[in-house]
Amino acid sequence: MAKESQKIKITQIKSIINRHNKQKNTIAALGLRRIHHSVVHTATPQILGMVNKVKHLVKTEEIN
């Protein structure tokens, strides 16, 4: 049976105003546009690394 990939829901909880451009670009790369906007991604090492860089701006939840 094929292994199912884990999904995570990422929600922006803080503003990106007065943040460094790297953090703004990471939020944009994740697909987040505004506060309380959520996206669902597969939990790959690349996505988890981006989430780790902006963990003070986002909230993550595992989805089954």
Secondary structure in CASP SS format (residue, H / E / C, confidence):
PFRMAT SS
TARGET T0000
AUTHOR 0000-0000-0000
METHOD secondary structure of the structure
MODEL  1
M C 1.00
A C 1.00
K C 1.00
E C 1.00
S C 1.00
Q C 1.00
K E 1.00
I E 1.00
K E 1.00
I E 1.00
T E 1.00
Q E 1.00
I C 1.00
K C 1.00
S C 1.00
I C 1.00
I C 1.00
N C 1.00
R C 1.00
H C 1.00
N H 1.00
K H 1.00
Q H 1.00
K H 1.00
N H 1.00
T H 1.00
I H 1.00
A H 1.00
A H 1.00
L H 1.00
G C 1.00
L C 1.00
R C 1.00
R C 1.00
I C 1.00
H C 1.00
H C 1.00
S E 1.00
V E 1.00
V E 1.00
H E 1.00
T E 1.00
A C 1.00
T C 1.00
P H 1.00
Q H 1.00
I H 1.00
L H 1.00
G H 1.00
M H 1.00
V H 1.00
N H 1.00
K H 1.00
V C 1.00
K C 1.00
H C 1.00
L C 1.00
V E 1.00
K E 1.00
T E 1.00
E E 1.00
E E 1.00
I E 1.00
N C 1.00
END
